[in-house]
């Protein structure tokens, strides 16, 4: 994030991240007014690993309102 700042990025309005530890903190440290949101695709994909192939599509539909 410091490299982006040093290259001329003044502000980030929103960042969509995938849950890497420390990444959200790094963004808000350098760009304190940025909104950090977790991508819903990664948690849904991870949750589907615990279901059989036949159950994965209905499970994804059911999980969407949760995430």
Secondary structure, DSSP 8 states (H G I E B T S, - for coil): -HHHHHTT----SEEEE---TTHHHHHHHHSTT-EEEE-HHHHHHHHHTTS-HHHHHHHHHHHHTT-
